[in-house]
Amino acid sequence: MSSPSPFTDRTLVVSGGSRGIGLAIALGAAKLGANCVLLAKTSEPHPRLPGTVHTAVADVEAAGGKGIAVVGDVRKEEDVQRAVEAAVEHFGGVDIVINNASAIATEPTEDLAAKKFDLMMDINVRGTFLLTKAALPHLRKSPNAHVITLAPPLNMNPHWLGAHPSYTLSKYGMTLLSLGWATEYAAAGIGFSCLWPETYIATAAVANSPGFQEMLARSRDPRIMADAAVAILSRPAADVNGQCFIDVDALASAGVTDLSSYGGGDDPILDIFVDKS
């Protein structure tokens, strides 16, 4: 008799879960029997973006998991609370939080609108704070609670500090929250970690960029982030607490070194905040 999956009856709450990396992580866990609560704003089809939070839940259920769609904005405390309450009401608790929702604007400082600056801080930093805070009372009750934040290791290379300071501030703010919580809640047995891709990932953001065809050809499939997340979430919380993972390193720790199935070709584009080796 095969042993049960470590994801059976575990419940994830994923922000920005209607598409891209957030949905890929939900699907990766759903295939192993997890419950997924997806929080996203997209309730109706968008002309340039695939899927909605409702089609994402259908995908989760087709993959073998159970799903709940919560239409809401991660910037709004009441919407975040509804997502957590939905997880508790339908599935009995929260075991995993995936802080995936994020906004990006890389214009030079003098060209960056204050509205875009505020949006990045509100979604990236405030949203990560709100969702994690709302879930903490329930994470405390989980036997192997995890919070994965989609944020990079703190790379202080002047190139990245100067390339887009405002975006860097927002993403490093997410990382610092995770590292801070790792210490603040170490005794609670919750594993706080960050996950970041080594290369561009073939998401809608890349597909809608100038020169997208070459970029897509040199981008890896979102499945690589899903498989890396599953590898992290399969480990005891204490083993990963306070760590910042690059996807390929998380996979290597799980014994996966052949990355050919994820695409990207022989010369994939390195992602922001990742230095050439």
N, C-alpha and C positions, 0 to 999 in steps of 0.2 A: 504494500500500500504506500502510495507516495505521500510525503509529508505536505501539510497545507502550506500555501503560499504565505510569506510574511506580510502580504498586503490584504489577505482575506479579512473582511470586516473593518479594515482601517479606513478612516475618513480624511480626505484632503479638502482643504478650502484653497482655491486657486484664484488669484486676482488676475484680470486680463485673460481669462481662460477661454475666450471664444475662438481663438485662432493662434497660429504661430507656436512659439516655444511653450506658452502656458498650456495650450491644448495638447501639444505633444507629450508633455509631462503627465497630464491627466490621463491620456490614452495609455501611456506606458504603465501607469499604476493600475488603470482599469483592466488591462489585459491580465493582470495578476490578481484581480478580484476586489480592487479597492472601490470605495464609494467616493464620488467627486462632487463637490459643490463649486460651481463655476460662477464667479462674480464678474460681470462685464456690462458695458453700456449698450452693446450692439444687440438690440432686440429686433431690428428690421434690417434687411439686406442693404449693404452699402455698395454703391456702384463700382468702387475701386478696391474693396476689401472682401475676401471670401468669407461666407458663413456668418452665423449669428450665435448668440449664447445658447439658443434653442437647438440649432443644428449641431452645435458642439456637444450638448448633452446626448443627442441621438447617436453621435459618434462614440461617446463614452459607453453607452449601453450596448451598441453593436460590438464593441470591443470586449464586452463581458463584465463590465462594472455597472454600478448604479449611479445615476446622476440627477442633480437638481440644478436648475437654472435660476440665478438671482440677477435680475436686471437692476443694475445700480452703479454708482460712481465710487471708486475707492477713496476719493477725496472727502466723501460725506460720511460722517460717523454713523448716522442712522442707517445708511445702506450697508455699510460694513457689518454693523450689528445684526441686520437682517440676515446676512449671509451666514454668520456664525450661528444665529438662532435656528436657521434652516438646517444646518448640519446637526445640531443637537436634537431638534424635533424629529427629523427623519431618520437619523443614523445613530443617535445616542451620544454624540460627542464630537470632538475634534482631535485627531492624532497628528496631523501634518498641515502646515501652512506653507504655501508657495507664494512668496511675494514676487510676482512676475510683472504686474502692470508697471509701465514705464513710459516716459515721454523723452524725446530727444530733440535738441536744437543745437546745432554746432556753428552758428554764425559767429563772426568776430564780435567782441564785446560791444563795439560802437554800433554794430548793426543789429544786435539782439534786442528785440522788443521786450519791455518789462513784462508784458503779458505772457510771453513765452518763458521768461525766467520764472515767473510765478507758477506757471503750469508745471514745469519740471520739478520745482520744489514741492508743489502740492501733491503731484502723483507719486513721484519717486520717494521722497522722504516722508511726507505726511501720510501718504497712503500705506507705506510700509509700517509706519508707527501705528496707525489706526487699526489695521487688520491684525497685527501681532498682538497689540494690547487687548483687543476684543476676544481673541482666542486663548490668551494665557490662562484664564481660570480653568478652561477645559483641557488644555495641553498638560497642565499639572496632573490631571487624573489619568493620562494615557501612560501605558507601560513602556512605550518607546516613542516619545514625542519628538518631532523634528520641525524646524523652521528653516526652509531654504530660501534665501534671498538672491535674486538674479542680479548680482553686483560683482564687480571685479576685485581682485586683490589690490591692495593699496600700492600702486606703482608710482613712485615719486620721481620717475624719469622726467626731467624738465620738458621734454617733448610733449608728454601728455598733459602736464600742468599748464602749458602754454597753448596747446592746440585749441581748446574750447573750455576755458576755466569754469564757466557756469554749469555746463553739462557734467564736467568732471566733479564739481562740487556736489551735484545732486546724486551722482552714482556713488561717489566715495562716502557721501552721507548715509546711503543705504548700507554700505559695508561697515561703517563705524557703528551704526545702530546694531547690526548683527554681532559684531565683536564685543560691543558693550553688553548686550543681552547675554552673550555667552558667559561672561563673568557674573553679571547680576543674578542670573538664574542657574548657575552651575549646580547649586544644591538641589534644584528642583528636578534635575534629570532630563532637561530638555536640550536637544542638540541643535544649536544655532550654527548654520554654515552658509557660506556664499558659493554660488556656482556661476561660472562665466565661460563663454565659448572661446576656444583658441582661434577660431576662424569666423568669417562671416557665416551666418546661417540663412538659408533660403526661406525668408519670410516675406510677407507682403511689403514690409518696409524696403527690402532690397528690390523686390519686383517692381516697385513704383519709383525707383530711383533712375536718374539719367544713366544711360549705358547699362541698363539692367541685364541684358542678355549675357554679356561677359561676366558680370558680377554674379549672376545666378549660377553660371557654369563653374565658377570658382568658389561657390559657397556649399557648405555641407548641409545635409538634410536635418531638420529639427529633431529627428529621432536620436541624433547623437547626444543632444541635451537631455532628452527623455531617458535614455539608457544610463547616462551619467547620474541623473537625479535618482533613478531607481537603485543604482549601485550605492549611493550615499544613504538613501532611506532604508536600505536593507541592513545597514550596519547599526550596532548599538549607538544610541544617542551620544554617549560619553566619548566614543571613538572619534566623532567628527566635530564635537563642540569647539567653536572658536576657529575653525579652519576655513580657508578660502580656496576652493578647488577650481582649476581649469578642467573643462570637460574631459580632455584626453588623459589627464592625470588621474581623475576619478575612475575612468574606465580601465586604465592600466593597473590601478590598485585592485580591480576586480578581475584581472587577468585578460582583459580585452586590449589587444594591441593592433589588430588588423582593422583599419578604419576605412577600407576601400568601399564597403557597402553604403557608407554615408555620402559618397560623392565628393565633389569639390575638385576633382582632378589631381594632378601631380603638384600643382602650385596654388593651393587655396589661399585666399586673401586673409591675412592675419587680422583679427578683430581689433577694435580700439582698446587701448590699455595693455596690449600684448606685444612685448618686445621680440624682435628676431633673436633666435637662439644663436 
